[in-house]
């Protein structure tokens, strides 16, 4: 299979359209039509986005960590106290860990897209059925599934290693970002 590493045709078309119609106003219908056409280009990222949500799962759990900490100390555990972390002296370090997890998520999506393009080139996927056929019934698809799962596991291991100790530690003590990350490793 020959791989084309040139600019994807959809990008070339978009550049031409922008140059020809720069300065014109767009109707809501035109925006909806463009979105409908672009959905197929996002199909290869559907599974990586859903699977990658586990990488940022600790961001949603941090509020529960705070309530658990409060319960352990015998304090009120109503939901309004879940947001007390923003008043914590270690909130900047907590925000830094959360930002790091978001960066890992973004890097995972870039990696997933790169793996897809390495397997299939910059071809346009016209339907979900075609996408599923490519992924599940071709040798390139089998390779993509294996490489994608290995890469996903590595990203998940990194995110878990970073957050499993650092976030609860930062809620309990103001040790700073570097110490919290080092403790997690």
C-alpha positions as CSV (number, residue, x, y, z in Angstrom):
1,X,0.0,0.0,0.0
2,X,1.4,3.3,-1.0
3,X,1.2,6.0,1.6
4,X,0.7,9.7,0.7
5,X,2.4,12.0,3.1
6,X,1.3,15.2,1.4
7,X,-1.2,17.6,2.9
8,X,-4.6,16.0,3.4
9,X,-7.0,16.9,0.6
10,X,-9.6,18.3,3.0
11,X,-7.0,20.8,4.3
12,X,-6.1,21.8,0.7
13,X,-9.8,22.3,-0.1
14,X,-10.3,24.3,3.1
15,X,-7.4,26.6,2.2
16,X,-8.8,27.2,-1.3
17,X,-12.3,27.9,0.1
18,X,-11.0,30.3,2.7
19,X,-8.9,32.2,0.1
20,X,-11.9,32.4,-2.3
21,X,-14.5,33.4,0.2
22,X,-12.5,35.5,2.7
23,X,-14.6,38.4,4.0
24,X,-18.0,36.8,3.1
25,X,-20.4,36.1,5.9
26,X,-21.5,32.5,6.6
27,X,-25.0,31.4,7.3
28,X,-25.9,29.0,10.1
29,X,-26.9,26.5,7.4
30,X,-23.4,26.7,5.8
31,X,-21.8,26.1,9.1
32,X,-24.0,23.1,9.8
33,X,-23.2,21.7,6.3
34,X,-19.5,22.1,6.9
35,X,-19.8,20.4,10.3
36,X,-21.6,17.5,8.8
37,X,-18.8,17.0,6.3
38,X,-16.1,17.3,8.9
39,X,-17.7,14.6,11.2
40,X,-16.2,11.9,9.0
41,X,-12.7,13.3,9.5
42,X,-13.1,13.0,13.2
43,X,-14.3,9.3,13.1
44,X,-10.7,7.9,13.7
45,X,-10.6,9.9,16.9
46,X,-13.9,8.7,18.4
47,X,-12.4,5.7,20.2
48,X,-9.2,7.5,21.4
49,X,-11.3,10.3,22.8
50,X,-13.6,7.9,24.7
51,X,-10.8,5.7,25.9
52,X,-8.6,8.7,26.7
53,X,-11.2,10.1,29.2
54,X,-9.7,7.7,31.7
55,X,-6.5,9.8,31.5
56,X,-8.3,12.8,32.9
57,X,-10.6,10.8,35.3
58,X,-8.7,12.0,38.3
59,X,-9.8,15.5,37.5
60,X,-13.4,14.6,38.2
61,X,-12.4,12.5,41.2
62,X,-10.5,15.3,43.0
63,X,-13.7,16.7,44.4
64,X,-14.5,13.3,45.9
65,X,-11.0,13.1,47.3
66,X,-11.7,16.4,49.1
67,X,-15.0,15.1,50.6
68,X,-13.2,11.9,51.7
69,X,-10.5,13.9,53.4
70,X,-13.1,16.0,55.1
71,X,-15.0,12.9,56.3
72,X,-11.8,11.4,57.7
73,X,-11.2,14.6,59.7
74,X,-14.8,14.5,61.0
75,X,-15.8,17.6,59.1
76,X,-19.1,18.3,57.2
77,X,-19.1,16.5,53.9
78,X,-21.9,18.3,52.0
79,X,-21.4,18.9,48.3
80,X,-20.7,22.6,48.8
81,X,-17.5,21.7,50.5
82,X,-16.3,19.7,47.5
83,X,-15.2,23.0,46.0
84,X,-13.1,24.0,49.0
85,X,-10.0,22.8,47.1
86,X,-9.9,26.2,45.3
87,X,-9.1,27.8,48.7
88,X,-6.4,25.2,49.5
89,X,-2.9,26.6,49.8
90,X,-1.8,23.8,47.4
91,X,-4.4,24.7,44.7
92,X,-1.7,26.0,42.3
93,X,0.1,22.7,42.5
94,X,-3.2,20.8,42.1
95,X,-4.0,22.9,39.0
96,X,-0.5,22.1,37.6
97,X,-1.1,18.3,38.0
98,X,-4.5,18.7,36.3
99,X,-2.9,20.7,33.5
100,X,-0.3,18.0,33.1
101,X,-3.0,15.3,32.9
102,X,-4.8,17.4,30.2
103,X,-1.5,17.7,28.3
104,X,-1.1,13.9,28.4
105,X,-4.6,13.6,27.1
106,X,-3.9,16.0,24.2
107,X,-0.6,14.1,23.4
108,X,-2.6,10.8,23.4
109,X,-5.0,12.2,20.8
110,X,-2.1,13.4,18.7
111,X,-0.4,10.0,19.0
112,X,-3.7,8.2,18.1
113,X,-4.1,10.4,15.0
114,X,-0.5,9.8,14.0
115,X,-0.9,6.1,14.3
116,X,-4.0,6.2,12.2
117,X,-2.3,8.2,9.5
118,X,0.8,5.9,9.6
119,X,-1.5,3.0,9.0
120,X,-3.9,4.4,6.4
121,X,-2.3,7.6,5.1
122,X,-4.4,10.8,4.8
123,X,-7.4,9.1,3.1
124,X,-10.8,10.4,3.6
125,X,-13.2,8.1,5.4
126,X,-16.6,8.5,3.8
127,X,-18.7,6.4,6.3
128,X,-18.6,4.7,9.6
129,X,-19.0,1.4,7.8
130,X,-15.9,2.1,5.7
131,X,-14.0,3.1,8.8
132,X,-15.0,-0.1,10.6
133,X,-14.0,-2.2,7.6
134,X,-10.6,-0.6,7.4
135,X,-9.9,-1.1,11.1
136,X,-11.3,-4.6,11.6
137,X,-10.8,-6.3,8.3
138,X,-7.4,-5.2,7.0
139,X,-3.9,-6.0,8.1
140,X,-3.2,-2.3,8.6
141,X,-6.2,-2.1,10.9
142,X,-5.1,-5.0,13.0
143,X,-1.7,-3.4,13.3
144,X,-3.4,-0.1,14.3
145,X,-5.4,-1.8,17.0
146,X,-2.4,-3.5,18.5
147,X,-0.2,-0.4,18.3
148,X,-3.0,1.9,19.6
149,X,-3.7,-0.3,22.6
150,X,0.0,-0.5,23.5
151,X,0.4,3.3,23.2
152,X,-2.9,3.8,25.1
153,X,-1.7,1.5,27.9
154,X,1.6,3.5,28.2
155,X,-0.3,6.8,28.4
156,X,-2.7,5.3,31.0
157,X,0.2,4.0,33.1
158,X,1.8,7.4,33.0
159,X,-1.3,9.3,34.0
160,X,-2.1,6.8,36.8
161,X,1.5,7.0,38.1
162,X,1.4,10.8,38.1
163,X,-2.0,11.2,39.7
164,X,-2.6,8.2,42.1
165,X,-0.5,9.7,44.9
166,X,0.1,13.3,43.9
167,X,-3.5,14.6,44.0
168,X,-4.6,13.1,47.3
169,X,-1.2,14.2,48.8
170,X,-1.7,17.8,47.6
171,X,-5.2,17.8,49.1
172,X,-3.7,16.7,52.4
173,X,-0.4,18.7,52.5
174,X,1.1,21.7,50.6
175,X,4.2,20.0,49.4
176,X,4.4,21.6,46.0
177,X,4.1,20.3,42.4
178,X,7.7,18.8,42.1
179,X,7.5,16.9,45.4
180,X,4.0,15.6,44.7
181,X,5.0,14.3,41.3
182,X,8.3,12.8,42.6
183,X,6.3,11.0,45.4
184,X,3.9,9.5,42.8
185,X,6.9,7.9,41.0
